[in-house]
Amino acid sequence: MSEYFESIEELIHDSDFIMDRHVDYKEFSSSEGMLRGQLVFLGGYVLEFMEYLCSGKERLKYRFNFSDMKGNLVFRYNNAAHHKDIHSYPHHKHVPDGVEPSV
């Protein structure tokens, strides 16, 4: 798990587009952990995110919420168990006009 966290931290650190950041990493075991945080990009765009992970499996739970400088939703991806009518269930994308399948 620590290798994944280190790779994320390196990507954030190396980005020329991130103006501010706050990220918390929690390692519950060598194979299970969570990261959550907020990145502020040039232009005032904000990404708030959370991933609950287990090595060797897909993300057990995630959400990525991207908004503009006024706080308006651009998109949000998550795998909350709702929107059962979406063919990519439970994975889906929220946009200002509704919900779409995750691609």
PANU-596898 format. One record per residue (C-alpha): residue number from 1; residue in three letters; x, y, z. Coordinates in nm, 2 decimals. Layout:
PT  seq  type      xx      yy      zz
PT  NUM   Ala       X       Y       Z
...
//
This chain:
PT  seq  type      xx      yy      zz
PT    1   Met    0.00    0.00    0.00
PT    2   Ser    0.28    0.24    0.08
PT    3   Glu    0.42    0.21   -0.27
PT    4   Tyr    0.08    0.32   -0.41
PT    5   Phe    0.07    0.62   -0.17
PT    6   Glu    0.43    0.71   -0.27
PT    7   Ser    0.34    0.71   -0.64
PT    8   Ile    0.04    0.93   -0.58
PT    9   Glu    0.24    1.17   -0.37
PT   10   Glu    0.51    1.19   -0.65
PT   11   Leu    0.25    1.26   -0.92
PT   12   Ile    0.10    1.54   -0.71
PT   13   His    0.44    1.68   -0.62
PT   14   Asp    0.56    1.68   -0.99
PT   15   Ser    0.25    1.85   -1.13
PT   16   Asp    0.28    2.21   -1.25
PT   17   Phe   -0.09    2.25   -1.24
PT   18   Ile   -0.16    2.20   -0.87
PT   19   Met   -0.15    2.52   -0.67
PT   20   Asp   -0.25    2.38   -0.33
PT   21   Arg   -0.31    2.03   -0.18
PT   22   His   -0.41    1.85    0.13
PT   23   Val   -0.39    1.47    0.13
PT   24   Asp   -0.42    1.22    0.41
PT   25   Tyr   -0.29    0.87    0.37
PT   26   Lys   -0.40    0.59    0.61
PT   27   Glu   -0.24    0.25    0.59
PT   28   Phe   -0.45   -0.01    0.78
PT   29   Ser   -0.23   -0.29    0.68
PT   30   Ser    0.03   -0.37    0.41
PT   31   Ser   -0.26   -0.44    0.17
PT   32   Glu   -0.53   -0.21    0.28
PT   33   Gly   -0.55    0.17    0.30
PT   34   Met   -0.73    0.49    0.23
PT   35   Leu   -0.64    0.82    0.09
PT   36   Arg   -0.85    1.14    0.08
PT   37   Gly   -0.78    1.49    0.01
PT   38   Gln   -0.83    1.81   -0.20
PT   39   Leu   -0.62    1.95   -0.48
PT   40   Val   -0.66    2.30   -0.61
PT   41   Phe   -0.56    2.35   -0.97
PT   42   Leu   -0.47    2.66   -1.17
PT   43   Gly   -0.78    2.85   -1.25
PT   44   Gly   -0.94    2.76   -0.92
PT   45   Tyr   -1.07    2.41   -1.01
PT   46   Val   -1.09    2.18   -0.71
PT   47   Leu   -1.07    1.80   -0.70
PT   48   Glu   -1.19    1.64   -0.38
PT   49   Phe   -1.12    1.26   -0.36
PT   50   Met   -1.13    0.95   -0.15
PT   51   Glu   -1.01    0.60   -0.23
PT   52   Tyr   -1.05    0.30   -0.01
PT   53   Leu   -0.82    0.03   -0.15
PT   54   Cys   -0.72   -0.33   -0.10
PT   55   Ser   -0.41   -0.46   -0.29
PT   56   Gly   -0.49   -0.70   -0.57
PT   57   Lys   -0.86   -0.59   -0.59
PT   58   Glu   -1.02   -0.29   -0.75
PT   59   Arg   -1.10    0.01   -0.54
PT   60   Leu   -1.35   -0.10   -0.28
PT   61   Lys   -1.49    0.25   -0.25
PT   62   Tyr   -1.41    0.58   -0.43
PT   63   Arg   -1.53    0.92   -0.52
PT   64   Phe   -1.37    1.20   -0.73
PT   65   Asn   -1.55    1.53   -0.72
PT   66   Phe   -1.43    1.80   -0.96
PT   67   Ser   -1.58    2.15   -0.94
PT   68   Asp   -1.51    2.49   -1.09
PT   69   Met   -1.39    2.80   -0.91
PT   70   Lys   -1.74    2.89   -0.80
PT   71   Gly   -1.80    2.54   -0.65
PT   72   Asn   -2.02    2.42   -0.94
PT   73   Leu   -2.00    2.05   -1.02
PT   74   Val   -1.81    1.97   -1.34
PT   75   Phe   -1.83    1.59   -1.27
PT   76   Arg   -1.82    1.33   -0.99
PT   77   Tyr   -1.72    0.97   -1.03
PT   78   Asn   -1.81    0.72   -0.76
PT   79   Asn   -1.92    0.36   -0.70
PT   80   Ala   -2.19    0.42   -0.44
PT   81   Ala   -2.45    0.14   -0.48
PT   82   His   -2.73    0.34   -0.63
PT   83   His   -2.83    0.41   -0.99
PT   84   Lys   -2.88    0.04   -1.06
PT   85   Asp   -3.02    0.13   -1.41
PT   86   Ile   -2.68    0.24   -1.53
PT   87   His   -2.50   -0.04   -1.73
PT   88   Ser   -2.17    0.03   -1.55
PT   89   Tyr   -2.33   -0.01   -1.21
PT   90   Pro   -2.21    0.05   -0.94
PT   91   His   -1.96    0.28   -1.12
PT   92   His   -2.11    0.60   -1.25
PT   93   Lys   -2.05    0.96   -1.33
PT   94   His   -2.26    1.26   -1.21
PT   95   Val   -2.27    1.56   -1.44
PT   96   Pro   -2.47    1.88   -1.40
PT   97   Asp   -2.75    1.74   -1.62
PT   98   Gly   -2.78    1.40   -1.44
PT   99   Val   -2.60    1.06   -1.42
PT  100   Glu   -2.41    0.87   -1.69
PT  101   Pro   -2.23    0.54   -1.71
PT  102   Ser   -1.87    0.54   -1.61
PT  103   Val   -1.64    0.48   -1.90
//
